[in-house]
């Protein structure tokens, strides 16, 4: 089986070298690794160029549109004709040694059109550890199936993208490049509507490293919220219950801000949300940064607020929902 390995990235000098070191030994005549860079200015491109000079299986591709959906489409358009599958690698992640082999084996075994994986989050700084604990908990992920690393494999509607048949990908039109986030869930919606099958494997998974600052974490989840709103509007769907709960954050905060002077009860939902985040977050544990672990409710609140604000803003202002298509 042949596969095209694609790494969309932007300013990932801290991680890209480790990823290339990790995946280069598994490259064969039936595979190619393409790093699609959105205009990095931190040395990422230079690192990839050095690798490509010594290994012709590794290619640097420039992505003028910057976003991941465009990066994936660009790589598949240019190189997809020679491969049966593509494997999407997150530049902000870490992968087991058998990741590629496990995905290919699972695709063949289950005759799946897409194989998705579970994702576990780890951090190396105090804030990252706090954010990772929040993201690994139901408080932060709402119990999403692909955030549970303990599973034996099952058919799902969505998961963290890993492997996909290029023929299925092309049949539904690839990623929607007007989506700045949530492009993976939007594509999965079109795949399942068209009858293609998505398998959540229990044979392998990946580790993700969260954003390093509160500001970048907020921005990430703000974009996630905008992307989910665009997804719901495009496909005429409503958010799931696990999404409706964080979605309510901005409305209840506005209610507390505008109406609590009339009666305390209007502030109660917001106070309950804050208390729940802090109390649940206080159960977090980390040997390296124990205090940060106990404060995991704070990044959870940042995530909820960013997601809710992005969703609400995209509902009110249609121009925010999707990225304009370049001429």
C-alpha positions as CSV (number, residue, x, y, z in Angstrom):
1,X,0.0,0.0,0.0
2,X,1.3,3.4,-0.9
3,X,0.9,6.6,1.2
4,X,1.5,10.3,1.0
5,X,2.5,11.7,4.4
6,X,1.5,15.3,4.8
7,X,2.6,17.7,7.6
8,X,0.9,21.1,7.4
9,X,2.8,23.6,9.5
10,X,3.5,27.2,10.4
11,X,6.4,28.2,12.7
12,X,7.1,24.7,14.1
13,X,10.9,24.9,14.4
14,X,10.6,23.4,17.9
15,X,8.9,20.2,16.5
16,X,9.5,19.7,12.8
17,X,13.1,18.3,13.2
18,X,11.9,15.7,15.7
19,X,9.1,14.7,13.4
20,X,11.3,14.2,10.4
21,X,13.8,12.3,12.4
22,X,10.9,10.1,13.6
23,X,9.3,9.4,10.2
24,X,12.2,9.4,7.8
25,X,13.3,5.8,8.6
26,X,9.9,4.5,7.5
27,X,9.9,6.2,4.1
28,X,10.1,3.8,1.1
29,X,9.6,3.9,-2.6
30,X,5.9,3.6,-1.9
31,X,5.8,6.7,0.3
32,X,6.7,10.4,0.3
33,X,6.7,13.0,3.1
34,X,5.6,16.5,2.2
35,X,5.9,19.4,4.7
36,X,3.5,22.1,3.6
37,X,4.6,25.4,5.1
38,X,2.4,28.4,5.5
39,X,5.2,31.0,5.5
40,X,7.2,30.2,8.7
41,X,9.7,32.8,9.8
42,X,11.3,30.8,12.8
43,X,13.6,28.5,10.8
44,X,11.1,25.8,10.0
45,X,11.6,26.0,6.3
46,X,15.4,25.9,6.6
47,X,15.2,22.7,8.7
48,X,13.0,21.0,6.1
49,X,15.2,22.1,3.2
50,X,18.2,20.6,4.9
51,X,16.4,17.3,5.3
52,X,15.1,17.4,1.7
53,X,18.7,17.8,0.4
54,X,19.8,14.5,1.9
55,X,16.5,12.5,1.4
56,X,14.6,12.8,-1.8
57,X,11.5,11.3,-0.1
58,X,11.1,14.5,1.8
59,X,9.7,17.6,0.1
60,X,9.0,21.2,1.2
61,X,5.9,22.7,-0.3
62,X,4.9,26.4,0.1
63,X,1.3,27.2,1.1
64,X,0.5,30.8,0.3
65,X,-3.0,30.4,1.9
66,X,-1.4,29.5,5.2
67,X,-4.3,27.5,6.6
68,X,-4.3,23.7,7.1
69,X,-7.2,22.9,4.7
70,X,-5.4,24.6,1.9
71,X,-2.1,22.8,2.8
72,X,-3.8,19.4,2.6
73,X,-5.5,20.1,-0.7
74,X,-2.3,21.5,-2.2
75,X,-0.3,18.4,-1.3
76,X,-2.9,16.0,-2.6
77,X,-3.4,17.9,-5.8
78,X,0.4,17.9,-6.5
79,X,1.3,14.4,-5.4
80,X,-1.9,12.4,-4.8
81,X,-2.0,10.7,-8.1
82,X,0.8,8.3,-7.2
83,X,-0.6,7.1,-3.8
84,X,-3.6,5.2,-2.5
85,X,-3.7,6.9,0.9
86,X,-2.6,10.1,2.6
87,X,-1.7,10.3,6.3
88,X,-2.1,13.7,8.0
89,X,0.5,14.5,10.7
90,X,0.0,17.3,13.2
91,X,3.3,19.3,13.5
92,X,2.4,20.0,17.1
93,X,2.3,16.3,18.0
94,X,4.3,13.2,18.8
95,X,3.7,9.7,17.3
96,X,4.5,6.1,18.2
97,X,7.0,4.2,16.1
98,X,4.4,2.0,14.4
99,X,2.0,4.8,13.7
100,X,2.1,4.6,9.8
101,X,2.1,0.7,9.8
102,X,-0.8,0.5,12.2
103,X,-2.9,2.9,10.2
104,X,-2.3,1.1,6.9
105,X,-3.0,-2.3,8.6
106,X,-6.3,-1.0,10.2
107,X,-7.4,0.5,6.8
108,X,-6.9,-2.9,5.1
109,X,-8.4,-4.9,7.9
110,X,-11.6,-2.9,8.3
111,X,-11.8,-1.7,4.7
112,X,-12.1,1.8,6.0
113,X,-12.1,4.9,3.9
114,X,-10.7,6.9,6.8
115,X,-8.9,5.8,9.9
116,X,-8.9,8.3,12.7
117,X,-7.0,8.2,16.0
118,X,-7.4,9.1,19.7
119,X,-5.5,12.1,20.9
120,X,-3.9,12.6,24.3
121,X,-2.5,15.9,25.4
122,X,0.8,16.5,27.3
123,X,2.6,19.6,28.4
124,X,6.1,20.6,29.4
125,X,5.6,24.0,31.0
126,X,3.4,24.9,33.9
127,X,0.7,26.4,31.7
128,X,0.9,23.6,29.1
129,X,0.5,21.0,31.9
130,X,-2.6,22.9,33.2
131,X,-4.0,23.2,29.7
132,X,-3.3,19.5,28.9
133,X,-5.1,18.3,32.0
134,X,-8.1,20.4,31.0
135,X,-8.1,19.1,27.4
136,X,-7.8,15.5,28.5
137,X,-10.8,15.8,30.8
138,X,-14.5,15.8,30.0
139,X,-14.5,19.4,31.4
140,X,-12.4,20.4,28.4
141,X,-13.4,17.9,25.6
142,X,-16.9,17.1,26.5
143,X,-16.3,13.3,26.2
144,X,-15.5,13.4,22.5
145,X,-14.9,9.8,21.4
146,X,-11.4,10.5,19.9
147,X,-10.3,12.1,23.2
148,X,-10.6,8.7,24.9
149,X,-7.4,6.7,24.4
150,X,-9.0,3.6,25.9
151,X,-11.0,2.0,23.1
152,X,-10.9,-1.2,21.1
153,X,-11.9,0.5,17.8
154,X,-15.3,1.5,16.4
155,X,-17.0,3.2,13.6
156,X,-17.5,6.9,14.2
157,X,-18.8,10.0,12.5
158,X,-15.6,12.0,13.3
159,X,-12.2,11.7,14.9
160,X,-8.7,13.2,14.8
161,X,-7.6,12.9,11.2
162,X,-4.8,10.4,10.4
163,X,-5.3,8.2,7.3
164,X,-7.7,8.7,4.4
165,X,-8.2,7.1,0.9
166,X,-7.3,9.7,-1.6
167,X,-10.1,8.5,-3.9
168,X,-12.7,9.1,-1.1
169,X,-11.1,12.5,-0.3
170,X,-11.3,13.6,-3.9
171,X,-14.8,12.2,-4.4
172,X,-16.2,14.6,-1.8
173,X,-14.1,17.6,-2.9
174,X,-11.3,17.5,-0.2
175,X,-11.2,20.1,2.6
176,X,-13.3,23.2,2.3
177,X,-10.6,26.0,2.2
178,X,-13.0,28.6,3.4
179,X,-12.9,27.0,6.8
180,X,-10.2,28.4,9.1
181,X,-10.8,25.7,11.7
182,X,-13.1,22.6,12.2
183,X,-12.3,21.7,8.6
184,X,-11.7,18.1,9.6
185,X,-15.2,17.7,11.1
186,X,-16.8,19.4,8.1
187,X,-15.0,16.9,5.8
188,X,-16.1,14.0,7.9
189,X,-19.7,15.2,7.6
190,X,-19.5,15.0,3.8
191,X,-17.7,11.7,3.9
192,X,-20.3,10.0,6.1
193,X,-23.2,11.6,4.1
194,X,-21.7,10.1,1.0
195,X,-21.6,6.7,2.5
196,X,-17.8,6.5,3.3
197,X,-16.8,4.8,6.5
198,X,-14.6,6.2,9.3
199,X,-12.8,3.8,11.7
200,X,-11.5,5.0,15.1
201,X,-8.6,2.7,15.7
202,X,-7.6,1.5,19.1
203,X,-4.3,0.2,17.8
204,X,-2.4,3.5,17.8
205,X,-2.9,7.1,18.9
206,X,-1.0,10.4,19.0
207,X,0.2,12.9,21.6
208,X,-0.6,16.6,21.2
209,X,1.2,19.5,22.8
210,X,-1.1,22.4,23.8
211,X,-0.5,26.1,23.2
212,X,2.1,27.7,25.4
213,X,0.2,30.9,26.5
214,X,-3.3,31.8,27.6
215,X,-3.5,34.2,24.6
216,X,-2.7,31.5,22.0
217,X,-5.0,29.0,23.7
218,X,-7.8,31.5,23.6
219,X,-7.2,32.3,19.9
220,X,-7.1,28.6,19.0
221,X,-10.5,27.9,20.7
222,X,-12.0,31.1,19.3
223,X,-11.2,29.9,15.8
224,X,-12.6,26.4,16.8
225,X,-15.8,28.1,17.8
226,X,-16.0,30.0,14.5
227,X,-15.3,26.8,12.6
228,X,-18.0,24.9,14.4
229,X,-20.6,27.6,13.7
230,X,-19.7,27.6,10.0
231,X,-20.0,23.8,10.0
232,X,-23.5,23.9,11.6
233,X,-24.7,26.6,9.2
234,X,-23.3,24.9,6.1
235,X,-24.9,21.5,6.9
236,X,-28.0,22.8,8.7
237,X,-27.2,21.0,12.0
238,X,-27.3,22.0,15.6
239,X,-24.4,21.5,18.1
240,X,-24.3,18.4,20.2
241,X,-25.1,18.5,23.9
242,X,-21.4,18.4,24.8
243,X,-21.0,21.5,22.6
244,X,-24.1,23.3,23.8
245,X,-22.7,23.5,27.3
246,X,-19.6,25.6,26.5
247,X,-21.6,27.5,23.9
248,X,-23.8,28.9,26.7
249,X,-20.8,30.5,28.4
250,X,-20.9,33.9,26.6
251,X,-24.8,34.2,27.0
252,X,-24.6,33.5,30.7
253,X,-21.8,35.9,31.2
254,X,-23.7,38.6,29.3
255,X,-26.8,37.9,31.4
256,X,-24.7,38.2,34.6
257,X,-23.1,41.5,33.4
258,X,-26.3,43.1,32.2
259,X,-29.0,41.8,34.5
260,X,-27.4,40.9,37.9
261,X,-28.0,44.4,39.2
262,X,-31.7,43.6,39.0
263,X,-31.5,40.3,40.8
264,X,-28.7,38.0,42.0
265,X,-30.3,35.0,40.2
266,X,-29.1,36.3,36.8
267,X,-25.5,35.9,37.9
268,X,-26.0,32.4,39.3
269,X,-25.4,30.4,36.0
270,X,-22.1,32.3,35.4
271,X,-21.0,31.7,39.1
272,X,-21.9,28.0,38.9
273,X,-19.8,27.7,35.7
274,X,-16.8,29.3,37.3
275,X,-17.2,27.2,40.4
276,X,-17.6,24.0,38.4
277,X,-14.5,24.7,36.4
278,X,-12.3,25.6,39.4
279,X,-13.6,22.6,41.5
280,X,-13.2,20.0,38.8
281,X,-9.9,21.5,37.7
282,X,-8.6,21.3,41.3
283,X,-8.6,17.4,40.9
284,X,-5.9,17.6,38.3
285,X,-2.6,15.9,39.1
286,X,1.0,16.4,37.9
287,X,4.2,15.3,39.7
288,X,6.2,17.9,37.7
289,X,3.9,20.9,38.3
290,X,1.4,20.0,41.1
291,X,0.1,23.6,41.6
292,X,-0.4,24.1,37.8
293,X,-2.4,20.9,37.8
294,X,-4.7,22.1,40.5
295,X,-5.4,25.2,38.4
296,X,-6.5,23.4,35.3
297,X,-9.9,24.9,35.6
298,X,-8.5,28.2,34.4
299,X,-7.4,27.0,30.9
300,X,-10.7,25.2,30.8
301,X,-12.5,28.5,31.3
302,X,-10.3,30.1,28.6
303,X,-11.2,27.3,26.2
304,X,-14.9,27.5,26.9
305,X,-15.0,31.3,26.7
306,X,-13.0,31.4,23.4
307,X,-15.1,28.6,21.8
308,X,-18.3,30.3,22.9
309,X,-17.3,33.8,21.8
310,X,-16.1,32.5,18.4
311,X,-19.3,30.5,17.8
312,X,-21.5,33.5,18.8
313,X,-19.5,36.0,16.8
314,X,-19.7,33.8,13.7
315,X,-23.5,33.5,14.1
316,X,-23.9,37.3,14.4
317,X,-21.4,38.3,11.8
318,X,-21.5,36.0,8.7
319,X,-18.2,37.4,7.4
320,X,-16.4,35.7,10.3
321,X,-17.7,32.2,9.6
322,X,-15.4,31.3,6.8
323,X,-12.2,32.5,5.1
324,X,-12.7,34.4,1.9
325,X,-11.7,32.4,-1.2
326,X,-8.8,34.0,-3.1
327,X,-9.3,34.8,-6.7
